[in-house]
């Protein structure tokens, strides 16, 4: 093999290695950059979701407390109503009692 041919082959191998290395480095840079952007968006969305979750939890707790109070009031009213109905439907009162 002549020195010119050997030089051409070595130059071609060098060019291929250089292009492969630069493509790999560019791909790694792009992946790192995309990961950074995804992490930033993930953090932003997590913050917003946590804020919405806190807001909804507060509203749900308020509604739960309000409904619990209303249900307790209705339970008291129903108990009073049961007592009133029991008094109305109780055994008939006799005007004269046989005590002998």
Number of C-alpha atoms within 10 A of each C-alpha: 5 6 8 9 10 11 11 11 12 12 12 12 12 12 12 12 12 12 12 12 12 12 12 12 12 12 12 12 12 12 12 12 12 12 12 12 12 12 12 12 12 12 12 12 12 12 12 12 12 12 12 12 12 12 12 12 12 12 12 12 12 12 12 12 12 12 12 12 12 12 12 12 12 12 12 12 12 12 12 12 12 12 12 12 11 11 10 10 9 9 8 7 7 7 6 6 7 6 4 3
